[in-house]
Amino acid sequence: MFRYILRHFTESSARYYSR
């Protein structure tokens, strides 16, 4: 469960920071 949230959070962060 934690891994799923972490992966989603990291992906979202990368996309957000990847202007």
Rosetta blueprint (number, residue, H / E / L):
1 M L
2 F H
3 R H
4 Y H
5 I H
6 L H
7 R H
8 H H
9 F H
10 T H
11 E H
12 S H
13 S H
14 A H
15 R H
16 Y H
17 Y H
18 S L
19 R L
